[in-house]
Amino acid sequence: MQHQPLQIEPIPAFEDNYIWLLHNTRDAIVIDPGDAAPVFASLKTN
């Protein structure tokens, strides 16, 4: 079983903040999700 490297992606939120998406192309963790819409959009496109 091969492990995928952890990727960290900033998702712009509000006017001056970021939500952090940590993933390995299979599983994901979202840090500080103050707004769900940008997270769902990022997960859908990626």
mmJSON file of the N, C-alpha and C atoms, coordinates in Angstrom:
{"data_MODEL":{"atom_site":{
"group_PDB":["ATOM","ATOM","ATOM","ATOM","ATOM","ATOM","ATOM","ATOM","ATOM","ATOM","ATOM","ATOM","ATOM","ATOM","ATOM","ATOM","ATOM","ATOM","ATOM","ATOM","ATOM","ATOM","ATOM","ATOM","ATOM","ATOM","ATOM","ATOM","ATOM","ATOM","ATOM","ATOM","ATOM","ATOM","ATOM","ATOM","ATOM","ATOM","ATOM","ATOM","ATOM","ATOM","ATOM","ATOM","ATOM","ATOM","ATOM","ATOM","ATOM","ATOM","ATOM","ATOM","ATOM","ATOM","ATOM","ATOM","ATOM","ATOM","ATOM","ATOM","ATOM","ATOM","ATOM","ATOM","ATOM","ATOM","ATOM","ATOM","ATOM","ATOM","ATOM","ATOM","ATOM","ATOM","ATOM","ATOM","ATOM","ATOM","ATOM","ATOM","ATOM","ATOM","ATOM","ATOM","ATOM","ATOM","ATOM","ATOM","ATOM","ATOM","ATOM","ATOM","ATOM","ATOM","ATOM","ATOM","ATOM","ATOM","ATOM","ATOM","ATOM","ATOM","ATOM","ATOM","ATOM","ATOM","ATOM","ATOM","ATOM","ATOM","ATOM","ATOM","ATOM","ATOM","ATOM","ATOM","ATOM","ATOM","ATOM","ATOM","ATOM","ATOM","ATOM","ATOM","ATOM","ATOM","ATOM","ATOM","ATOM","ATOM","ATOM","ATOM","ATOM","ATOM","ATOM","ATOM","ATOM","ATOM"],
"id":[1,2,3,4,5,6,7,8,9,10,11,12,13,14,15,16,17,18,19,20,21,22,23,24,25,26,27,28,29,30,31,32,33,34,35,36,37,38,39,40,41,42,43,44,45,46,47,48,49,50,51,52,53,54,55,56,57,58,59,60,61,62,63,64,65,66,67,68,69,70,71,72,73,74,75,76,77,78,79,80,81,82,83,84,85,86,87,88,89,90,91,92,93,94,95,96,97,98,99,100,101,102,103,104,105,106,107,108,109,110,111,112,113,114,115,116,117,118,119,120,121,122,123,124,125,126,127,128,129,130,131,132,133,134,135,136,137,138],
"type_symbol":["N","C","C","N","C","C","N","C","C","N","C","C","N","C","C","N","C","C","N","C","C","N","C","C","N","C","C","N","C","C","N","C","C","N","C","C","N","C","C","N","C","C","N","C","C","N","C","C","N","C","C","N","C","C","N","C","C","N","C","C","N","C","C","N","C","C","N","C","C","N","C","C","N","C","C","N","C","C","N","C","C","N","C","C","N","C","C","N","C","C","N","C","C","N","C","C","N","C","C","N","C","C","N","C","C","N","C","C","N","C","C","N","C","C","N","C","C","N","C","C","N","C","C","N","C","C","N","C","C","N","C","C","N","C","C","N","C","C"],
"label_atom_id":["N","CA","C","N","CA","C","N","CA","C","N","CA","C","N","CA","C","N","CA","C","N","CA","C","N","CA","C","N","CA","C","N","CA","C","N","CA","C","N","CA","C","N","CA","C","N","CA","C","N","CA","C","N","CA","C","N","CA","C","N","CA","C","N","CA","C","N","CA","C","N","CA","C","N","CA","C","N","CA","C","N","CA","C","N","CA","C","N","CA","C","N","CA","C","N","CA","C","N","CA","C","N","CA","C","N","CA","C","N","CA","C","N","CA","C","N","CA","C","N","CA","C","N","CA","C","N","CA","C","N","CA","C","N","CA","C","N","CA","C","N","CA","C","N","CA","C","N","CA","C","N","CA","C","N","CA","C","N","CA","C"],
"label_alt_id":[null,null,null,null,null,null,null,null,null,null,null,null,null,null,null,null,null,null,null,null,null,null,null,null,null,null,null,null,null,null,null,null,null,null,null,null,null,null,null,null,null,null,null,null,null,null,null,null,null,null,null,null,null,null,null,null,null,null,null,null,null,null,null,null,null,null,null,null,null,null,null,null,null,null,null,null,null,null,null,null,null,null,null,null,null,null,null,null,null,null,null,null,null,null,null,null,null,null,null,null,null,null,null,null,null,null,null,null,null,null,null,null,null,null,null,null,null,null,null,null,null,null,null,null,null,null,null,null,null,null,null,null,null,null,null,null,null,null],
"label_comp_id":["MET","MET","MET","GLN","GLN","GLN","HIS","HIS","HIS","GLN","GLN","GLN","PRO","PRO","PRO","LEU","LEU","LEU","GLN","GLN","GLN","ILE","ILE","ILE","GLU","GLU","GLU","PRO","PRO","PRO","ILE","ILE","ILE","PRO","PRO","PRO","ALA","ALA","ALA","PHE","PHE","PHE","GLU","GLU","GLU","ASP","ASP","ASP","ASN","ASN","ASN","TYR","TYR","TYR","ILE","ILE","ILE","TRP","TRP","TRP","LEU","LEU","LEU","LEU","LEU","LEU","HIS","HIS","HIS","ASN","ASN","ASN","THR","THR","THR","ARG","ARG","ARG","ASP","ASP","ASP","ALA","ALA","ALA","ILE","ILE","ILE","VAL","VAL","VAL","ILE","ILE","ILE","ASP","ASP","ASP","PRO","PRO","PRO","GLY","GLY","GLY","ASP","ASP","ASP","ALA","ALA","ALA","ALA","ALA","ALA","PRO","PRO","PRO","VAL","VAL","VAL","PHE","PHE","PHE","ALA","ALA","ALA","SER","SER","SER","LEU","LEU","LEU","LYS","LYS","LYS","THR","THR","THR","ASN","ASN","ASN"],
"label_asym_id":["A","A","A","A","A","A","A","A","A","A","A","A","A","A","A","A","A","A","A","A","A","A","A","A","A","A","A","A","A","A","A","A","A","A","A","A","A","A","A","A","A","A","A","A","A","A","A","A","A","A","A","A","A","A","A","A","A","A","A","A","A","A","A","A","A","A","A","A","A","A","A","A","A","A","A","A","A","A","A","A","A","A","A","A","A","A","A","A","A","A","A","A","A","A","A","A","A","A","A","A","A","A","A","A","A","A","A","A","A","A","A","A","A","A","A","A","A","A","A","A","A","A","A","A","A","A","A","A","A","A","A","A","A","A","A","A","A","A"],
"label_entity_id":["1","1","1","1","1","1","1","1","1","1","1","1","1","1","1","1","1","1","1","1","1","1","1","1","1","1","1","1","1","1","1","1","1","1","1","1","1","1","1","1","1","1","1","1","1","1","1","1","1","1","1","1","1","1","1","1","1","1","1","1","1","1","1","1","1","1","1","1","1","1","1","1","1","1","1","1","1","1","1","1","1","1","1","1","1","1","1","1","1","1","1","1","1","1","1","1","1","1","1","1","1","1","1","1","1","1","1","1","1","1","1","1","1","1","1","1","1","1","1","1","1","1","1","1","1","1","1","1","1","1","1","1","1","1","1","1","1","1"],
"label_seq_id":[1,1,1,2,2,2,3,3,3,4,4,4,5,5,5,6,6,6,7,7,7,8,8,8,9,9,9,10,10,10,11,11,11,12,12,12,13,13,13,14,14,14,15,15,15,16,16,16,17,17,17,18,18,18,19,19,19,20,20,20,21,21,21,22,22,22,23,23,23,24,24,24,25,25,25,26,26,26,27,27,27,28,28,28,29,29,29,30,30,30,31,31,31,32,32,32,33,33,33,34,34,34,35,35,35,36,36,36,37,37,37,38,38,38,39,39,39,40,40,40,41,41,41,42,42,42,43,43,43,44,44,44,45,45,45,46,46,46],
"pdbx_PDB_ins_code":[null,null,null,null,null,null,null,null,null,null,null,null,null,null,null,null,null,null,null,null,null,null,null,null,null,null,null,null,null,null,null,null,null,null,null,null,null,null,null,null,null,null,null,null,null,null,null,null,null,null,null,null,null,null,null,null,null,null,null,null,null,null,null,null,null,null,null,null,null,null,null,null,null,null,null,null,null,null,null,null,null,null,null,null,null,null,null,null,null,null,null,null,null,null,null,null,null,null,null,null,null,null,null,null,null,null,null,null,null,null,null,null,null,null,null,null,null,null,null,null,null,null,null,null,null,null,null,null,null,null,null,null,null,null,null,null,null,null],
"Cartn_x":[0.839,0.0,0.883,0.638,1.438,0.679,1.37,0.756,0.945,-0.109,-0.036,0.487,1.313,1.817,0.682,0.81,-0.172,-0.001,-1.092,-1.076,-1.86,-1.395,-2.046,-2.437,-3.732,-4.22,-5.0,-4.67,-5.48,-6.705,-7.851,-9.076,-9.461,-9.462,-9.843,-11.269,-11.445,-12.764,-12.943,-14.176,-14.503,-13.615,-13.229,-12.397,-10.923,-10.625,-9.234,-8.84,-9.362,-9.087,-8.911,-8.454,-8.301,-8.857,-9.378,-9.736,-8.676,-8.177,-7.092,-7.633,-7.285,-7.681,-6.433,-6.398,-5.299,-5.842,-5.163,-5.67,-4.543,-4.877,-3.931,-4.574,-5.499,-6.294,-7.37,-7.353,-8.389,-9.174,-8.48,-9.095,-8.753,-9.643,-9.411,-9.812,-9.134,-9.443,-9.512,-10.525,-10.688,-10.423,-9.562,-9.205,-9.864,-10.562,-11.188,-12.221,-13.216,-14.218,-15.295,-14.992,-15.958,-17.084,-16.913,-17.93,-17.85,-18.951,-18.942,-18.888,-19.439,-19.521,-18.162,-17.135,-15.844,-15.21,-15.471,-14.936,-15.585,-16.913,-17.594,-17.175,-16.993,-16.549,-15.161,-14.261,-12.901,-12.896,-13.68,-13.743,-14.345,-15.322,-15.959,-15.005,-14.202,-13.295,-12.028,-11.673,-10.455,-10.777],
"Cartn_y":[-1.177,0.0,1.238,2.105,3.316,4.493,5.291,6.449,7.676,8.46,9.711,10.796,11.699,12.786,13.734,14.286,15.238,16.569,17.106,18.399,19.393,20.619,21.672,22.776,23.084,24.102,25.171,26.429,27.502,27.755,27.924,28.266,29.671,30.639,31.998,32.033,32.76,32.888,34.307,34.758,36.115,37.087,38.177,39.131,39.038,38.484,38.517,37.288,36.127,34.938,33.734,32.632,31.377,30.24,29.256,27.968,27.013,26.135,25.243,23.852,23.333,21.996,21.125,20.096,19.13,17.848,17.321,16.113,15.292,14.043,13.144,12.532,13.225,12.843,11.806,11.229,10.269,10.787,11.256,11.759,13.231,13.954,15.386,15.811,16.842,17.488,18.974,19.634,21.072,21.764,22.782,23.538,24.912,25.277,26.593,26.885,25.984,26.196,27.206,28.471,29.502,29.643,29.099,29.182,27.892,27.174,25.872,25.975,27.018,27.13,27.034,27.78,27.658,26.264,25.618,24.268,23.297,23.333,22.442,22.704,23.947,24.293,23.729,23.851,23.33,21.816,21.147,19.69,19.206,19.93,19.537,19.661,20.731,20.933,20.093,19.68,18.898,17.454],
"Cartn_z":[0.0,0.0,0.0,-0.953,-1.074,-0.472,0.314,0.94,0.057,-0.068,-0.803,0.129,-0.376,0.467,0.873,2.046,2.548,1.828,1.334,0.666,1.515,1.577,2.334,1.367,1.326,0.4,1.149,0.916,1.49,0.61,1.241,0.526,0.979,0.08,0.475,1.018,2.123,2.736,3.244,3.183,3.599,2.814,3.375,2.634,2.982,4.149,4.607,5.413,5.045,5.838,4.927,5.512,4.781,5.602,4.898,5.467,4.946,5.797,5.377,5.099,3.928,3.507,3.458,4.284,4.287,3.676,2.669,2.017,1.408,1.116,0.454,-0.789,-1.395,-2.563,-2.245,-1.061,-0.66,0.531,1.553,2.772,2.928,3.623,3.809,5.217,5.697,6.967,6.676,7.223,7.034,8.361,8.34,9.537,9.47,10.524,10.679,9.591,9.422,8.369,8.787,8.679,9.04,8.043,6.838,5.792,4.978,4.868,4.186,2.668,2.088,0.629,-0.074,0.37,-0.318,-0.162,0.958,1.18,0.207,0.103,-0.828,-2.266,-2.629,-3.984,-4.265,-3.307,-3.479,-3.573,-2.729,-2.776,-4.092,-4.594,-5.856,-7.035,-7.072,-8.203,-8.1,-6.901,-6.724,-6.423],
"occupancy":[1.0,1.0,1.0,1.0,1.0,1.0,1.0,1.0,1.0,1.0,1.0,1.0,1.0,1.0,1.0,1.0,1.0,1.0,1.0,1.0,1.0,1.0,1.0,1.0,1.0,1.0,1.0,1.0,1.0,1.0,1.0,1.0,1.0,1.0,1.0,1.0,1.0,1.0,1.0,1.0,1.0,1.0,1.0,1.0,1.0,1.0,1.0,1.0,1.0,1.0,1.0,1.0,1.0,1.0,1.0,1.0,1.0,1.0,1.0,1.0,1.0,1.0,1.0,1.0,1.0,1.0,1.0,1.0,1.0,1.0,1.0,1.0,1.0,1.0,1.0,1.0,1.0,1.0,1.0,1.0,1.0,1.0,1.0,1.0,1.0,1.0,1.0,1.0,1.0,1.0,1.0,1.0,1.0,1.0,1.0,1.0,1.0,1.0,1.0,1.0,1.0,1.0,1.0,1.0,1.0,1.0,1.0,1.0,1.0,1.0,1.0,1.0,1.0,1.0,1.0,1.0,1.0,1.0,1.0,1.0,1.0,1.0,1.0,1.0,1.0,1.0,1.0,1.0,1.0,1.0,1.0,1.0,1.0,1.0,1.0,1.0,1.0,1.0],
"B_iso_or_equiv":[0.0,0.0,0.0,0.0,0.0,0.0,0.0,0.0,0.0,0.0,0.0,0.0,0.0,0.0,0.0,0.0,0.0,0.0,0.0,0.0,0.0,0.0,0.0,0.0,0.0,0.0,0.0,0.0,0.0,0.0,0.0,0.0,0.0,0.0,0.0,0.0,0.0,0.0,0.0,0.0,0.0,0.0,0.0,0.0,0.0,0.0,0.0,0.0,0.0,0.0,0.0,0.0,0.0,0.0,0.0,0.0,0.0,0.0,0.0,0.0,0.0,0.0,0.0,0.0,0.0,0.0,0.0,0.0,0.0,0.0,0.0,0.0,0.0,0.0,0.0,0.0,0.0,0.0,0.0,0.0,0.0,0.0,0.0,0.0,0.0,0.0,0.0,0.0,0.0,0.0,0.0,0.0,0.0,0.0,0.0,0.0,0.0,0.0,0.0,0.0,0.0,0.0,0.0,0.0,0.0,0.0,0.0,0.0,0.0,0.0,0.0,0.0,0.0,0.0,0.0,0.0,0.0,0.0,0.0,0.0,0.0,0.0,0.0,0.0,0.0,0.0,0.0,0.0,0.0,0.0,0.0,0.0,0.0,0.0,0.0,0.0,0.0,0.0],
"pdbx_formal_charge":[null,null,null,null,null,null,null,null,null,null,null,null,null,null,null,null,null,null,null,null,null,null,null,null,null,null,null,null,null,null,null,null,null,null,null,null,null,null,null,null,null,null,null,null,null,null,null,null,null,null,null,null,null,null,null,null,null,null,null,null,null,null,null,null,null,null,null,null,null,null,null,null,null,null,null,null,null,null,null,null,null,null,null,null,null,null,null,null,null,null,null,null,null,null,null,null,null,null,null,null,null,null,null,null,null,null,null,null,null,null,null,null,null,null,null,null,null,null,null,null,null,null,null,null,null,null,null,null,null,null,null,null,null,null,null,null,null,null],
"auth_seq_id":[1,1,1,2,2,2,3,3,3,4,4,4,5,5,5,6,6,6,7,7,7,8,8,8,9,9,9,10,10,10,11,11,11,12,12,12,13,13,13,14,14,14,15,15,15,16,16,16,17,17,17,18,18,18,19,19,19,20,20,20,21,21,21,22,22,22,23,23,23,24,24,24,25,25,25,26,26,26,27,27,27,28,28,28,29,29,29,30,30,30,31,31,31,32,32,32,33,33,33,34,34,34,35,35,35,36,36,36,37,37,37,38,38,38,39,39,39,40,40,40,41,41,41,42,42,42,43,43,43,44,44,44,45,45,45,46,46,46],
"auth_comp_id":["MET","MET","MET","GLN","GLN","GLN","HIS","HIS","HIS","GLN","GLN","GLN","PRO","PRO","PRO","LEU","LEU","LEU","GLN","GLN","GLN","ILE","ILE","ILE","GLU","GLU","GLU","PRO","PRO","PRO","ILE","ILE","ILE","PRO","PRO","PRO","ALA","ALA","ALA","PHE","PHE","PHE","GLU","GLU","GLU","ASP","ASP","ASP","ASN","ASN","ASN","TYR","TYR","TYR","ILE","ILE","ILE","TRP","TRP","TRP","LEU","LEU","LEU","LEU","LEU","LEU","HIS","HIS","HIS","ASN","ASN","ASN","THR","THR","THR","ARG","ARG","ARG","ASP","ASP","ASP","ALA","ALA","ALA","ILE","ILE","ILE","VAL","VAL","VAL","ILE","ILE","ILE","ASP","ASP","ASP","PRO","PRO","PRO","GLY","GLY","GLY","ASP","ASP","ASP","ALA","ALA","ALA","ALA","ALA","ALA","PRO","PRO","PRO","VAL","VAL","VAL","PHE","PHE","PHE","ALA","ALA","ALA","SER","SER","SER","LEU","LEU","LEU","LYS","LYS","LYS","THR","THR","THR","ASN","ASN","ASN"],
"auth_asym_id":["A","A","A","A","A","A","A","A","A","A","A","A","A","A","A","A","A","A","A","A","A","A","A","A","A","A","A","A","A","A","A","A","A","A","A","A","A","A","A","A","A","A","A","A","A","A","A","A","A","A","A","A","A","A","A","A","A","A","A","A","A","A","A","A","A","A","A","A","A","A","A","A","A","A","A","A","A","A","A","A","A","A","A","A","A","A","A","A","A","A","A","A","A","A","A","A","A","A","A","A","A","A","A","A","A","A","A","A","A","A","A","A","A","A","A","A","A","A","A","A","A","A","A","A","A","A","A","A","A","A","A","A","A","A","A","A","A","A"],
"auth_atom_id":["N","CA","C","N","CA","C","N","CA","C","N","CA","C","N","CA","C","N","CA","C","N","CA","C","N","CA","C","N","CA","C","N","CA","C","N","CA","C","N","CA","C","N","CA","C","N","CA","C","N","CA","C","N","CA","C","N","CA","C","N","CA","C","N","CA","C","N","CA","C","N","CA","C","N","CA","C","N","CA","C","N","CA","C","N","CA","C","N","CA","C","N","CA","C","N","CA","C","N","CA","C","N","CA","C","N","CA","C","N","CA","C","N","CA","C","N","CA","C","N","CA","C","N","CA","C","N","CA","C","N","CA","C","N","CA","C","N","CA","C","N","CA","C","N","CA","C","N","CA","C","N","CA","C","N","CA","C","N","CA","C"],
"pdbx_PDB_model_num":[1,1,1,1,1,1,1,1,1,1,1,1,1,1,1,1,1,1,1,1,1,1,1,1,1,1,1,1,1,1,1,1,1,1,1,1,1,1,1,1,1,1,1,1,1,1,1,1,1,1,1,1,1,1,1,1,1,1,1,1,1,1,1,1,1,1,1,1,1,1,1,1,1,1,1,1,1,1,1,1,1,1,1,1,1,1,1,1,1,1,1,1,1,1,1,1,1,1,1,1,1,1,1,1,1,1,1,1,1,1,1,1,1,1,1,1,1,1,1,1,1,1,1,1,1,1,1,1,1,1,1,1,1,1,1,1,1,1]
}}}
